[in-house]
């Protein structure tokens, strides 16, 4: 997979001039650059286009066309970059717990990177609430700018948590076991086509940063700074300008998103 990656073009997309070293400092630099440069978004799902997880399609979309994607797209591309640089990484599946009142299927992809005999959770595909850097599986709190994370053990599972308002919130739970592209093809098909999927029901674009995390869900736009949240409900005609100006996503005027009330958004 890594041999097919245009590493130079990928690094240019995330604002790095040269590949980092295959060490912890390099992993942190690569993770931060990717997470803050390529938006998390589901526009293709919302307009009825298929999601393709082969590396050529991912490079065409996320790198050349400067689009974003969801976890399977982000972390498949990120894994290819890691391996091209010389890191050892495996992909794992998770059940999202954030905002989930019931048990959800395993529809999230994350990576474990082996460094100096230990595993680090790396995940550039969880959107606005997600990691900006890797986290060790040691159960200890790790601050990342305005947010703090930890990975704890729960009956054979590992659970990624974030600290907000004086309490730890579960983001997702996973088994530290390698999964394969065919597993993610199946999960991605459910995520992008099943009527019960959040990504069918909700238009979203998200981009985390060191100072502010920006999240659009349908017409609700919010900026998160640690535990402080400032947001508002957008008018329909504001959605496309926000996608363009805040998230850097080129969207055609009049694009129809299935989750929104109107069949047309923006100028005709």
Secondary structure, 3 states (H helix, E strand, C coil): CHHHCCHHHHHHHCCCCCCCCCCHHHHHHHHHHHHHHCCEECHHHHHCCCCCCCHHHHHHHHHHCCCCECHHHHHHHHHHHHHHHCCEEEEEEEEECCCCCCCCCEEEEEEEEEECCEEEEECCCCHHHCCCCCEECCCCCEEECCEEEEEEEECCEEEEEEEECCEEEEEEEECCCCECHHHHHHHHHHHHHCCCCHHHHCCEEEECCCCCEEEEECCEEEEEECCEEEEEECCHHHHHHHHHHCCCCCCCCCCCCCCCCCCCCCCC
